[in-house]
Amino acid sequence: MASTARLVVVAAGGWIALRWAGGTPESLYVVIAASLAVMGVTLAAAVSMADWRPRG
């Protein structure tokens, strides 16, 4: 789920960066940073929602 969200952010953000921001390296770095932040938040949410009680 987190990797898919990251892929969507990179694909959409990369397209926007290339079309509207001229495709400068800075705009692409911002897209990459945003995608990593989305992935991190998604993974943190998944870990925090997991059942951490011992089984048995």
Secondary structure, 3 states (H helix, E strand, C coil): CHHHHHHHHHHHHHHHHHHHCCCCHHHHHHHHHHHHHHHHHHHHHHHHHCCCCCCC
